[in-house]
Amino acid sequence: MLQQIIQLVSGCVTFLGGFLVVWGAVSLGLAIREQTGGAQIASAISTIAGGAIIIAAAVYFGMLDTSWMPN
């Protein structure tokens, strides 16, 4: 039961991180195309990095050991 909950939460958080990576990539592309300046590009790169960190945390969370739980 706990392992299923961990997998569900991990999957949802991974989806959120992936969404942020895609959103950041779109923002980066728009900022480069419009040549609006460094602030928008920095914000887009920060969004991409944040999404990648969230994905890494979700993968780590999904690897938690629940073998100590009684069946």
MODELLER restraints for C-alpha pairs under 7 A, 6 or more apart:
rsr = mdl.restraints
at = mdl.atoms
rsr.add(forms.Gaussian(group=physical.xy_distance, feature=features.Distance(at['CA:3:A'], at['CA:66:A']), mean=6.54, stdev=0.5))
rsr.add(forms.Gaussian(group=physical.xy_distance, feature=features.Distance(at['CA:6:A'], at['CA:62:A']), mean=5.98, stdev=0.5))
rsr.add(forms.Gaussian(group=physical.xy_distance, feature=features.Distance(at['CA:7:A'], at['CA:62:A']), mean=5.80, stdev=0.5))
rsr.add(forms.Gaussian(group=physical.xy_distance, feature=features.Distance(at['CA:10:A'], at['CA:58:A']), mean=4.94, stdev=0.5))
rsr.add(forms.Gaussian(group=physical.xy_distance, feature=features.Distance(at['CA:10:A'], at['CA:59:A']), mean=6.67, stdev=0.5))
rsr.add(forms.Gaussian(group=physical.xy_distance, feature=features.Distance(at['CA:10:A'], at['CA:61:A']), mean=6.37, stdev=0.5))
rsr.add(forms.Gaussian(group=physical.xy_distance, feature=features.Distance(at['CA:10:A'], at['CA:62:A']), mean=5.41, stdev=0.5))
rsr.add(forms.Gaussian(group=physical.xy_distance, feature=features.Distance(at['CA:13:A'], at['CA:55:A']), mean=6.99, stdev=0.5))
rsr.add(forms.Gaussian(group=physical.xy_distance, feature=features.Distance(at['CA:13:A'], at['CA:58:A']), mean=5.82, stdev=0.5))
rsr.add(forms.Gaussian(group=physical.xy_distance, feature=features.Distance(at['CA:14:A'], at['CA:54:A']), mean=6.95, stdev=0.5))
rsr.add(forms.Gaussian(group=physical.xy_distance, feature=features.Distance(at['CA:14:A'], at['CA:55:A']), mean=4.90, stdev=0.5))
rsr.add(forms.Gaussian(group=physical.xy_distance, feature=features.Distance(at['CA:14:A'], at['CA:58:A']), mean=5.62, stdev=0.5))
rsr.add(forms.Gaussian(group=physical.xy_distance, feature=features.Distance(at['CA:17:A'], at['CA:51:A']), mean=4.19, stdev=0.5))
rsr.add(forms.Gaussian(group=physical.xy_distance, feature=features.Distance(at['CA:17:A'], at['CA:52:A']), mean=6.30, stdev=0.5))
rsr.add(forms.Gaussian(group=physical.xy_distance, feature=features.Distance(at['CA:17:A'], at['CA:54:A']), mean=5.13, stdev=0.5))
rsr.add(forms.Gaussian(group=physical.xy_distance, feature=features.Distance(at['CA:17:A'], at['CA:55:A']), mean=5.05, stdev=0.5))
rsr.add(forms.Gaussian(group=physical.xy_distance, feature=features.Distance(at['CA:18:A'], at['CA:51:A']), mean=6.20, stdev=0.5))
rsr.add(forms.Gaussian(group=physical.xy_distance, feature=features.Distance(at['CA:18:A'], at['CA:55:A']), mean=6.92, stdev=0.5))
rsr.add(forms.Gaussian(group=physical.xy_distance, feature=features.Distance(at['CA:20:A'], at['CA:47:A']), mean=6.24, stdev=0.5))
rsr.add(forms.Gaussian(group=physical.xy_distance, feature=features.Distance(at['CA:20:A'], at['CA:48:A']), mean=6.31, stdev=0.5))
rsr.add(forms.Gaussian(group=physical.xy_distance, feature=features.Distance(at['CA:20:A'], at['CA:51:A']), mean=4.87, stdev=0.5))
rsr.add(forms.Gaussian(group=physical.xy_distance, feature=features.Distance(at['CA:21:A'], at['CA:47:A']), mean=6.60, stdev=0.5))
rsr.add(forms.Gaussian(group=physical.xy_distance, feature=features.Distance(at['CA:21:A'], at['CA:48:A']), mean=4.42, stdev=0.5))
rsr.add(forms.Gaussian(group=physical.xy_distance, feature=features.Distance(at['CA:21:A'], at['CA:51:A']), mean=4.95, stdev=0.5))
rsr.add(forms.Gaussian(group=physical.xy_distance, feature=features.Distance(at['CA:21:A'], at['CA:52:A']), mean=6.63, stdev=0.5))
rsr.add(forms.Gaussian(group=physical.xy_distance, feature=features.Distance(at['CA:24:A'], at['CA:44:A']), mean=4.69, stdev=0.5))
rsr.add(forms.Gaussian(group=physical.xy_distance, feature=features.Distance(at['CA:24:A'], at['CA:45:A']), mean=6.46, stdev=0.5))
rsr.add(forms.Gaussian(group=physical.xy_distance, feature=features.Distance(at['CA:24:A'], at['CA:47:A']), mean=5.00, stdev=0.5))
rsr.add(forms.Gaussian(group=physical.xy_distance, feature=features.Distance(at['CA:24:A'], at['CA:48:A']), mean=4.85, stdev=0.5))
rsr.add(forms.Gaussian(group=physical.xy_distance, feature=features.Distance(at['CA:25:A'], at['CA:44:A']), mean=6.81, stdev=0.5))
rsr.add(forms.Gaussian(group=physical.xy_distance, feature=features.Distance(at['CA:25:A'], at['CA:48:A']), mean=6.64, stdev=0.5))
rsr.add(forms.Gaussian(group=physical.xy_distance, feature=features.Distance(at['CA:27:A'], at['CA:44:A']), mean=5.49, stdev=0.5))
rsr.add(forms.Gaussian(group=physical.xy_distance, feature=features.Distance(at['CA:28:A'], at['CA:41:A']), mean=5.65, stdev=0.5))
rsr.add(forms.Gaussian(group=physical.xy_distance, feature=features.Distance(at['CA:28:A'], at['CA:44:A']), mean=5.04, stdev=0.5))
rsr.add(forms.Gaussian(group=physical.xy_distance, feature=features.Distance(at['CA:28:A'], at['CA:45:A']), mean=6.88, stdev=0.5))
rsr.add(forms.Gaussian(group=physical.xy_distance, feature=features.Distance(at['CA:31:A'], at['CA:40:A']), mean=6.00, stdev=0.5))
rsr.add(forms.Gaussian(group=physical.xy_distance, feature=features.Distance(at['CA:31:A'], at['CA:41:A']), mean=5.79, stdev=0.5))
